[in-house]
Amino acid sequence: MEPDPRFDEAIHAPTRLRICGLLRPVDSADFAVLRSTLGLSEANLSKTLRSLVALGYVRTDKAASPSRADARRTTTVALTSHGRRAFDAHLAALRDLANGRLAPSVDREDD
């Protein structure tokens, strides 16, 4: 079932949109893979993920790495069900816009 179109300014920011797009088809992704794929610094990706976590769109999990002998942990990132619905609705709104229809509403970020 196609979601109701809903433009979401919090997702629409380029880096956030790319993160959501990368996470949508997978259960989760490693922080380092996202950083490398997006060409972002660790600090920039961390800041962006914190904002998506605060919105309830993304969750992060830290765990000991089975491939490391030291105590460093790896971080995995995943869209929440709320984040998936918001991203799907945002994409539907973009499709409507591309087809000459305006989205009925806009979610605004409170930053």
The first five atom37 places (N, CA, C, CB, O) and aatype in JSON, in Angstrom:
{
  "aatype": [12, 6, 14, 3, 14, 1, 13, 3, 6, 0, 9, 8, 0, 14, 16, 1, 10, 1, 9, 4, 7, 10, 10, 1, 14, 19, 3, 15, 0, 3, 13, 0, 19, 10, 1, 15, 16, 10, 7, 10, 15, 6, 0, 2, 10, 15, 11, 16, 10, 1, 15, 10, 19, 0, 10, 7, 18, 19, 1, 16, 3, 11, 0, 0, 15, 14, 15, 1, 0, 3, 0, 1, 1, 16, 16, 16, 19, 0, 10, 16, 15, 8, 7, 1, 1, 0, 13, 3, 0, 8, 10, 0, 0, 10, 1, 3, 10, 0, 2, 7, 1, 10, 0, 14, 15, 19, 3, 1, 6, 3, 3],
  "atom_mask": [
    [1, 1, 1, 1, 1],
    [1, 1, 1, 1, 1],
    [1, 1, 1, 1, 1],
    [1, 1, 1, 1, 1],
    [1, 1, 1, 1, 1],
    [1, 1, 1, 1, 1],
    [1, 1, 1, 1, 1],
    [1, 1, 1, 1, 1],
    [1, 1, 1, 1, 1],
    [1, 1, 1, 1, 1],
    [1, 1, 1, 1, 1],
    [1, 1, 1, 1, 1],
    [1, 1, 1, 1, 1],
    [1, 1, 1, 1, 1],
    [1, 1, 1, 1, 1],
    [1, 1, 1, 1, 1],
    [1, 1, 1, 1, 1],
    [1, 1, 1, 1, 1],
    [1, 1, 1, 1, 1],
    [1, 1, 1, 1, 1],
    [1, 1, 1, 0, 1],
    [1, 1, 1, 1, 1],
    [1, 1, 1, 1, 1],
    [1, 1, 1, 1, 1],
    [1, 1, 1, 1, 1],
    [1, 1, 1, 1, 1],
    [1, 1, 1, 1, 1],
    [1, 1, 1, 1, 1],
    [1, 1, 1, 1, 1],
    [1, 1, 1, 1, 1],
    [1, 1, 1, 1, 1],
    [1, 1, 1, 1, 1],
    [1, 1, 1, 1, 1],
    [1, 1, 1, 1, 1],
    [1, 1, 1, 1, 1],
    [1, 1, 1, 1, 1],
    [1, 1, 1, 1, 1],
    [1, 1, 1, 1, 1],
    [1, 1, 1, 0, 1],
    [1, 1, 1, 1, 1],
    [1, 1, 1, 1, 1],
    [1, 1, 1, 1, 1],
    [1, 1, 1, 1, 1],
    [1, 1, 1, 1, 1],
    [1, 1, 1, 1, 1],
    [1, 1, 1, 1, 1],
    [1, 1, 1, 1, 1],
    [1, 1, 1, 1, 1],
    [1, 1, 1, 1, 1],
    [1, 1, 1, 1, 1],
    [1, 1, 1, 1, 1],
    [1, 1, 1, 1, 1],
    [1, 1, 1, 1, 1],
    [1, 1, 1, 1, 1],
    [1, 1, 1, 1, 1],
    [1, 1, 1, 0, 1],
    [1, 1, 1, 1, 1],
    [1, 1, 1, 1, 1],
    [1, 1, 1, 1, 1],
    [1, 1, 1, 1, 1],
    [1, 1, 1, 1, 1],
    [1, 1, 1, 1, 1],
    [1, 1, 1, 1, 1],
    [1, 1, 1, 1, 1],
    [1, 1, 1, 1, 1],
    [1, 1, 1, 1, 1],
    [1, 1, 1, 1, 1],
    [1, 1, 1, 1, 1],
    [1, 1, 1, 1, 1],
    [1, 1, 1, 1, 1],
    [1, 1, 1, 1, 1],
    [1, 1, 1, 1, 1],
    [1, 1, 1, 1, 1],
    [1, 1, 1, 1, 1],
    [1, 1, 1, 1, 1],
    [1, 1, 1, 1, 1],
    [1, 1, 1, 1, 1],
    [1, 1, 1, 1, 1],
    [1, 1, 1, 1, 1],
    [1, 1, 1, 1, 1],
    [1, 1, 1, 1, 1],
    [1, 1, 1, 1, 1],
    [1, 1, 1, 0, 1],
    [1, 1, 1, 1, 1],
    [1, 1, 1, 1, 1],
    [1, 1, 1, 1, 1],
    [1, 1, 1, 1, 1],
    [1, 1, 1, 1, 1],
    [1, 1, 1, 1, 1],
    [1, 1, 1, 1, 1],
    [1, 1, 1, 1, 1],
    [1, 1, 1, 1, 1],
    [1, 1, 1, 1, 1],
    [1, 1, 1, 1, 1],
    [1, 1, 1, 1, 1],
    [1, 1, 1, 1, 1],
    [1, 1, 1, 1, 1],
    [1, 1, 1, 1, 1],
    [1, 1, 1, 1, 1],
    [1, 1, 1, 0, 1],
    [1, 1, 1, 1, 1],
    [1, 1, 1, 1, 1],
    [1, 1, 1, 1, 1],
    [1, 1, 1, 1, 1],
    [1, 1, 1, 1, 1],
    [1, 1, 1, 1, 1],
    [1, 1, 1, 1, 1],
    [1, 1, 1, 1, 1],
    [1, 1, 1, 1, 1],
    [1, 1, 1, 1, 1],
    [1, 1, 1, 1, 1]
  ],
  "atom_positions": [
    [[0.83, -1.18, 0.0], [0.0, 0.0, 0.0], [0.88, 1.25, 0.0], [-0.95, 0.0, 1.21], [1.82, 1.36, 0.78]],
    [[0.56, 2.16, -0.88], [1.32, 3.42, -1.0], [1.02, 4.32, 0.18], [0.97, 4.14, -2.34], [-0.15, 4.52, 0.53]],
    [[2.06, 4.87, 0.81], [1.82, 5.78, 1.96], [1.21, 7.09, 1.49], [3.14, 6.05, 2.72], [1.37, 7.49, 0.33]],
    [[0.52, 7.76, 2.4], [0.01, 9.1, 2.1], [1.21, 10.03, 1.95], [-0.96, 9.6, 3.22], [2.09, 10.05, 2.81]],
    [[1.24, 10.81, 0.88], [2.36, 11.73, 0.67], [2.45, 12.75, 1.81], [2.22, 12.47, -0.68], [1.45, 13.35, 2.2]],
    [[3.64, 12.93, 2.32], [3.86, 13.9, 3.4], [5.3, 14.4, 3.31], [3.56, 13.28, 4.81], [6.23, 13.68, 3.67]],
    [[5.46, 15.62, 2.84], [6.8, 16.21, 2.74], [7.34, 16.42, 4.14], [6.76, 17.55, 1.94], [6.66, 16.96, 5.01]],
    [[8.57, 16.0, 4.36], [9.19, 16.09, 5.69], [10.51, 16.84, 5.57], [9.41, 14.67, 6.31], [11.5, 16.29, 5.09]],
    [[10.51, 18.09, 6.01], [11.72, 18.9, 5.91], [12.89, 18.33, 6.72], [11.44, 20.31, 6.38], [14.05, 18.55, 6.37]],
    [[12.6, 17.6, 7.78], [13.66, 16.99, 8.58], [14.4, 15.92, 7.8], [13.09, 16.4, 9.87], [15.6, 15.73, 7.98]],
    [[13.7, 15.21, 6.94], [14.33, 14.18, 6.11], [14.93, 14.8, 4.85], [13.32, 13.09, 5.73], [15.93, 14.3, 4.34]],
    [[14.35, 15.86, 4.36], [14.71, 16.4, 3.06], [16.13, 16.97, 2.99], [13.75, 17.46, 2.69], [16.7, 17.05, 1.9]],
    [[16.7, 17.37, 4.1], [18.09, 17.87, 4.08], [18.96, 16.81, 3.4], [18.61, 18.18, 5.54], [18.83, 15.62, 3.7]],
    [[19.85, 17.21, 2.5], [20.56, 16.24, 1.66], [21.23, 15.07, 2.4], [21.6, 16.94, 0.9], [21.06, 13.92, 2.0]],
    [[21.96, 15.35, 3.45], [22.65, 14.25, 4.15], [21.64, 13.34, 4.82], [23.63, 14.8, 5.18], [21.8, 12.12, 4.78]],
    [[20.62, 13.89, 5.43], [19.59, 13.07, 6.08], [18.86, 12.22, 5.04], [18.58, 13.95, 6.85], [18.57, 11.05, 5.28]],
    [[18.55, 12.81, 3.9], [17.86, 12.09, 2.84], [18.71, 10.91, 2.35], [17.52, 13.04, 1.66], [18.21, 9.81, 2.14]],
    [[19.99, 11.16, 2.18], [20.9, 10.1, 1.73], [21.03, 8.99, 2.77], [22.28, 10.68, 1.41], [21.07, 7.81, 2.41]],
    [[21.11, 9.35, 4.04], [21.19, 8.34, 5.11], [19.93, 7.48, 5.1], [21.37, 9.02, 6.49], [20.01, 6.26, 5.11]],
    [[18.77, 8.12, 5.07], [17.52, 7.36, 5.06], [17.42, 6.48, 3.83], [16.31, 8.32, 5.12], [16.95, 5.34, 3.91]],
    [[17.86, 7.0, 2.69], [17.84, 6.22, 1.46], [18.74, 5.0, 1.53], [0.0, 0.0, 0.0], [18.39, 3.94, 1.01]],
    [[19.89, 5.13, 2.15], [20.8, 3.99, 2.31], [20.25, 2.97, 3.3], [22.18, 4.47, 2.76], [20.43, 1.77, 3.12]],
    [[19.59, 3.45, 4.34], [19.1, 2.55, 5.38], [17.78, 1.88, 5.01], [18.92, 3.29, 6.67], [17.48, 0.8, 5.53]],
    [[17.0, 2.49, 4.13], [15.65, 1.97, 3.84], [15.64, 0.52, 3.37], [15.01, 2.83, 2.78], [14.8, -0.25, 3.86]],
    [[16.51, 0.09, 2.47], [16.41, -1.29, 1.98], [17.11, -2.34, 2.85], [16.98, -1.36, 0.61], [17.07, -3.53, 2.53]],
    [[17.74, -1.92, 3.94], [18.49, -2.87, 4.78], [17.97, -2.85, 6.21], [20.0, -2.54, 4.76], [17.3, -1.91, 6.63]],
    [[18.29, -3.91, 6.95], [17.9, -3.95, 8.36], [18.73, -2.96, 9.17], [18.08, -5.37, 8.94], [18.2, -2.27, 10.05]],
    [[20.03, -2.89, 8.88], [20.92, -1.95, 9.56], [22.2, -1.83, 8.75], [21.22, -2.42, 11.02], [22.47, -2.61, 7.84]],
    [[22.98, -0.83, 9.1], [24.27, -0.61, 8.43], [25.3, -0.19, 9.46], [24.16, 0.48, 7.31], [24.97, 0.44, 10.47]],
    [[26.52, -0.55, 9.23], [27.61, -0.18, 10.11], [27.93, 1.31, 9.94], [28.87, -1.05, 9.82], [27.95, 1.82, 8.82]],
    [[28.18, 1.99, 11.05], [28.51, 3.41, 11.04], [29.66, 3.69, 10.07], [28.89, 3.88, 12.47], [29.6, 4.63, 9.28]],
    [[30.7, 2.87, 10.13], [31.87, 3.09, 9.27], [31.52, 2.96, 7.79], [32.99, 2.1, 9.63], [32.07, 3.68, 6.96]],
    [[30.61, 2.06, 7.46], [30.2, 1.89, 6.06], [29.42, 3.13, 5.61], [29.34, 0.61, 5.89], [29.63, 3.62, 4.5]],
    [[28.52, 3.62, 6.46], [27.78, 4.84, 6.12], [28.74, 6.01, 5.92], [26.76, 5.18, 7.22], [28.63, 6.75, 4.94]],
    [[29.67, 6.16, 6.85], [30.64, 7.26, 6.77], [31.41, 7.21, 5.46], [31.61, 7.21, 7.96], [31.56, 8.23, 4.78]],
    [[31.89, 6.04, 5.11], [32.67, 5.87, 3.89], [31.8, 6.08, 2.64], [33.3, 4.48, 3.86], [32.22, 6.77, 1.7]],
    [[30.63, 5.5, 2.62], [29.74, 5.6, 1.46], [29.32, 7.04, 1.21], [28.51, 4.73, 1.66], [29.26, 7.49, 0.06]],
    [[29.04, 7.77, 2.29], [28.57, 9.15, 2.16], [29.71, 10.16, 2.04], [27.72, 9.51, 3.34], [29.48, 11.31, 1.68]],
    [[30.93, 9.72, 2.34], [32.08, 10.63, 2.27], [32.03, 11.71, 3.34], [0.0, 0.0, 0.0], [32.44, 12.84, 3.11]],
    [[31.52, 11.35, 4.52], [31.4, 12.3, 5.62], [32.47, 12.07, 6.67], [30.01, 12.21, 6.26], [33.03, 10.98, 6.77]],
    [[32.74, 13.1, 7.44], [33.61, 12.91, 8.59], [32.82, 12.19, 9.67], [34.17, 14.29, 9.1], [31.59, 12.19, 9.66]],
    [[33.54, 11.58, 10.6], [32.88, 10.9, 11.71], [32.03, 11.88, 12.51], [33.93, 10.24, 12.63], [30.91, 11.55, 12.91]],
    [[32.55, 13.08, 12.75], [31.82, 14.09, 13.52], [30.54, 14.52, 12.81], [32.71, 15.32, 13.79], [29.5, 14.66, 13.44]],
    [[30.62, 14.74, 11.49], [29.45, 15.17, 10.74], [28.37, 14.09, 10.74], [29.85, 15.52, 9.31], [27.19, 14.39, 10.94]],
    [[28.77, 12.84, 10.5], [27.8, 11.75, 10.51], [27.2, 11.58, 11.9], [28.45, 10.44, 10.04], [25.99, 11.38, 12.02]],
    [[28.01, 11.66, 12.94], [27.5, 11.53, 14.31], [26.46, 12.59, 14.62], [28.65, 11.62, 15.31], [25.41, 12.29, 15.18]],
    [[26.75, 13.83, 14.25], [25.81, 14.93, 14.51], [24.5, 14.72, 13.76], [26.44, 16.27, 14.1], [23.43, 14.92, 14.33]],
    [[24.59, 14.32, 12.51], [23.39, 14.1, 11.71], [22.58, 12.94, 12.27], [23.75, 13.84, 10.25], [21.35, 13.02, 12.35]],
    [[23.24, 11.86, 12.66], [22.52, 10.72, 13.24], [21.85, 11.09, 14.56], [23.48, 9.55, 13.45], [20.74, 10.65, 14.83]],
    [[22.52, 11.91, 15.37], [21.9, 12.34, 16.64], [20.58, 13.06, 16.37], [22.85, 13.27, 17.43], [19.61, 12.87, 17.1]],
    [[20.54, 13.89, 15.35], [19.3, 14.6, 15.04], [18.22, 13.63, 14.56], [19.55, 15.69, 13.99], [17.05, 13.8, 14.91]],
    [[18.59, 12.63, 13.77], [17.61, 11.64, 13.32], [17.14, 10.75, 14.47], [18.21, 10.78, 12.21], [15.98, 10.33, 14.5]],
    [[18.03, 10.46, 15.41], [17.65, 9.7, 16.61], [16.66, 10.51, 17.44], [18.9, 9.32, 17.46], [15.66, 9.98, 17.92]],
    [[16.94, 11.8, 17.61], [16.06, 12.67, 18.39], [14.66, 12.75, 17.78], [16.66, 14.09, 18.49], [13.67, 12.9, 18.5]],
    [[14.57, 12.65, 16.46], [13.27, 12.66, 15.78], [12.56, 11.32, 15.86], [13.45, 13.05, 14.32], [11.38, 11.21, 15.54]],
    [[13.29, 10.29, 16.29], [12.72, 8.95, 16.36], [12.77, 8.21, 15.03], [0.0, 0.0, 0.0], [12.11, 7.18, 14.87]],
    [[13.55, 8.72, 14.07], [13.63, 8.12, 12.75], [14.71, 7.04, 12.65], [13.9, 9.2, 11.72], [14.61, 6.14, 11.83]],
    [[15.72, 7.14, 13.5], [16.86, 6.23, 13.43], [17.19, 5.76, 14.85], [18.1, 6.93, 12.78], [16.95, 6.46, 15.83]],
    [[17.72, 4.56, 14.92], [18.26, 4.08, 16.2], [19.69, 3.61, 15.96], [17.37, 2.93, 16.8], [20.03, 3.15, 14.87]],
    [[20.51, 3.74, 16.98], [21.88, 3.26, 16.9], [22.09, 2.24, 18.0], [22.91, 4.42, 17.01], [21.52, 2.34, 19.08]],
    [[22.92, 1.26, 17.7], [23.26, 0.23, 18.67], [24.77, 0.06, 18.67], [22.55, -1.12, 18.35], [25.4, 0.01, 17.61]],
    [[25.33, -0.03, 19.87], [26.77, -0.25, 20.0], [26.98, -1.65, 20.57], [27.44, 0.84, 20.92], [26.27, -2.08, 21.48]],
    [[27.97, -2.34, 20.02], [28.27, -3.69, 20.48], [29.76, -3.95, 20.32], [27.45, -4.75, 19.7], [30.44, -3.32, 19.51]],
    [[30.25, -4.89, 21.11], [31.64, -5.3, 20.97], [31.82, -5.9, 19.58], [32.05, -6.33, 22.07], [30.95, -6.6, 19.07]],
    [[32.95, -5.61, 18.99], [33.23, -6.11, 17.66], [33.9, -7.48, 17.74], [34.13, -5.12, 16.88], [34.95, -7.62, 18.37]],
    [[33.3, -8.49, 17.12], [33.92, -9.82, 17.16], [35.22, -9.9, 16.37], [32.95, -10.85, 16.63], [36.01, -10.82, 16.57]],
    [[35.45, -8.94, 15.49], [36.67, -8.97, 14.68], [37.82, -8.18, 15.29], [36.37, -8.43, 13.3], [38.91, -8.13, 14.72]],
    [[37.6, -7.56, 16.46], [38.65, -6.77, 17.11], [39.08, -7.42, 18.42], [38.16, -5.33, 17.36], [38.27, -7.99, 19.15]],
    [[40.34, -7.32, 18.69], [40.87, -7.87, 19.93], [40.82, -6.85, 21.06], [42.31, -8.35, 19.72], [40.98, -7.22, 22.23]],
    [[40.59, -5.58, 20.73], [40.56, -4.54, 21.77], [39.12, -4.3, 22.23], [41.19, -3.23, 21.24], [38.2, -5.02, 21.81]],
    [[38.93, -3.32, 23.07], [37.62, -3.06, 23.67], [36.74, -2.12, 22.83], [37.8, -2.47, 25.04], [35.63, -1.79, 23.24]],
    [[37.24, -1.69, 21.68], [36.43, -0.78, 20.86], [35.15, -1.46, 20.42], [37.23, -0.29, 19.64], [35.1, -2.67, 20.19]],
    [[34.11, -0.63, 20.31], [32.82, -1.16, 19.91], [32.43, -0.62, 18.54], [31.74, -0.81, 20.95], [32.89, 0.45, 18.13]],
    [[31.59, -1.37, 17.85], [31.09, -0.9, 16.57], [29.68, -0.36, 16.76], [31.11, -2.04, 15.52], [28.96, -0.77, 17.67]],
    [[29.3, 0.54, 15.9], [27.97, 1.14, 15.94], [27.22, 0.74, 14.69], [28.05, 2.68, 16.08], [27.71, 0.9, 13.58]],
    [[26.01, 0.23, 14.89], [25.14, -0.05, 13.76], [23.99, 0.95, 13.8], [24.61, -1.52, 13.79], [23.58, 1.42, 14.87]],
    [[23.48, 1.26, 12.63], [22.44, 2.28, 12.48], [21.29, 1.65, 11.7], [22.99, 3.56, 11.75], [21.5, 0.92, 10.74]],
    [[20.06, 1.95, 12.13], [18.88, 1.41, 11.45], [17.75, 2.43, 11.48], [18.43, 0.08, 12.09], [17.65, 3.23, 12.42]],
    [[16.91, 2.4, 10.46], [15.69, 3.2, 10.48], [14.71, 2.53, 11.44], [15.06, 3.34, 9.05], [14.61, 1.3, 11.47]],
    [[14.01, 3.31, 12.21], [12.93, 2.79, 13.03], [11.7, 2.61, 12.14], [12.62, 3.73, 14.24], [11.69, 3.07, 11.0]],
    [[10.68, 1.96, 12.65], [9.45, 1.83, 11.86], [8.86, 3.22, 11.59], [8.41, 0.93, 12.59], [8.32, 3.47, 10.51]],
    [[8.96, 4.11, 12.57], [8.5, 5.49, 12.39], [9.31, 6.18, 11.28], [8.62, 6.28, 13.71], [8.75, 6.9, 10.46]],
    [[10.62, 5.95, 11.27], [11.49, 6.52, 10.25], [11.19, 5.98, 8.87], [0.0, 0.0, 0.0], [11.21, 6.72, 7.88]],
    [[10.9, 4.69, 8.79], [10.54, 4.09, 7.49], [9.25, 4.69, 6.95], [10.39, 2.56, 7.62], [9.16, 5.02, 5.76]],
    [[8.26, 4.84, 7.81], [6.99, 5.43, 7.37], [7.19, 6.87, 6.93], [5.94, 5.36, 8.5], [6.65, 7.29, 5.91]],
    [[7.97, 7.64, 7.7], [8.22, 9.03, 7.35], [8.98, 9.13, 6.02], [9.01, 9.74, 8.46], [8.66, 9.97, 5.19]],
    [[9.98, 8.29, 5.84], [10.76, 8.31, 4.6], [9.9, 7.92, 3.41], [11.98, 7.37, 4.7], [9.95, 8.56, 2.36]],
    [[9.1, 6.87, 3.56], [8.23, 6.44, 2.47], [7.21, 7.53, 2.11], [7.49, 5.14, 2.87], [6.94, 7.76, 0.93]],
    [[6.65, 8.19, 3.12], [5.7, 9.28, 2.87], [6.39, 10.46, 2.19], [5.06, 9.74, 4.19], [5.8, 11.11, 1.32]],
    [[7.63, 10.72, 2.58], [8.39, 11.81, 1.97], [8.67, 11.49, 0.49], [9.72, 12.04, 2.73], [8.53, 12.36, -0.37]],
    [[9.05, 10.26, 0.21], [9.28, 9.86, -1.18], [8.0, 9.97, -2.0], [9.83, 8.43, -1.25], [8.04, 10.39, -3.16]],
    [[6.87, 9.6, -1.41], [5.58, 9.73, -2.11], [5.29, 11.19, -2.41], [4.44, 9.12, -1.26], [4.77, 11.51, -3.48]],
    [[5.62, 12.08, -1.47], [5.42, 13.52, -1.69], [6.34, 14.02, -2.81], [5.67, 14.31, -0.39], [5.92, 14.85, -3.61]],
    [[7.56, 13.54, -2.86], [8.48, 13.93, -3.93], [7.99, 13.42, -5.28], [9.9, 13.39, -3.64], [8.1, 14.13, -6.28]],
    [[7.45, 12.2, -5.31], [6.89, 11.67, -6.56], [5.72, 12.54, -7.02], [6.43, 10.2, -6.38], [5.59, 12.86, -8.2]],
    [[4.87, 12.92, -6.07], [3.75, 13.8, -6.4], [4.25, 15.13, -6.96], [2.86, 14.05, -5.17], [3.74, 15.63, -7.96]],
    [[5.25, 15.68, -6.31], [5.83, 16.95, -6.76], [6.4, 16.82, -8.18], [6.92, 17.41, -5.79], [6.21, 17.69, -9.02]],
    [[7.1, 15.7, -8.42], [7.67, 15.47, -9.76], [6.58, 15.32, -10.82], [8.55, 14.21, -9.74], [6.81, 15.6, -11.99]],
    [[5.4, 14.89, -10.4], [4.27, 14.71, -11.31], [3.34, 15.93, -11.33], [3.49, 13.48, -10.93], [2.24, 15.86, -11.87]],
    [[3.79, 17.03, -10.75], [3.02, 18.26, -10.8], [1.94, 18.4, -9.74], [0.0, 0.0, 0.0], [1.09, 19.28, -9.83]],
    [[1.97, 17.53, -8.75], [1.01, 17.62, -7.64], [1.75, 18.07, -6.4], [0.28, 16.25, -7.4], [2.86, 17.62, -6.13]],
    [[1.14, 18.97, -5.63], [1.77, 19.42, -4.4], [1.37, 18.52, -3.24], [1.38, 20.87, -4.09], [0.24, 18.04, -3.17]],
    [[2.31, 18.29, -2.34], [2.02, 17.5, -1.13], [1.02, 18.26, -0.27], [3.32, 17.18, -0.32], [1.09, 19.49, -0.19]],
    [[0.1, 17.55, 0.37], [-0.93, 18.21, 1.16], [-0.44, 18.89, 2.42], [-1.96, 17.23, 1.52], [-1.07, 19.83, 2.9]],
    [[0.68, 18.42, 2.98], [1.16, 19.03, 4.23], [2.67, 18.91, 4.29], [0.52, 18.35, 5.46], [3.3, 18.15, 3.57]],
    [[3.22, 19.7, 5.19], [4.66, 19.73, 5.38], [4.95, 19.56, 6.87], [5.29, 21.05, 4.83], [4.37, 20.27, 7.7]],
    [[5.84, 18.63, 7.2], [6.35, 18.53, 8.57], [7.52, 19.46, 8.67], [6.76, 17.07, 8.95], [8.41, 19.44, 7.82]],
    [[7.55, 20.28, 9.7], [8.64, 21.23, 9.87], [9.5, 20.82, 11.05], [8.1, 22.65, 10.07], [9.02, 20.38, 12.09]],
    [[10.78, 20.98, 10.85], [11.75, 20.69, 11.9], [11.77, 21.85, 12.89], [13.18, 20.45, 11.31], [11.67, 23.02, 12.49]],
    [[11.89, 21.53, 14.14], [11.86, 22.58, 15.18], [13.28, 22.94, 15.62], [11.03, 22.11, 16.4], [13.49, 23.15, 16.82]],
    [[14.21, 23.03, 14.74], [15.59, 23.39, 15.11], [15.76, 24.87, 15.14], [16.6, 22.78, 14.14], [16.85, 25.37, 15.43]]
  ]
}
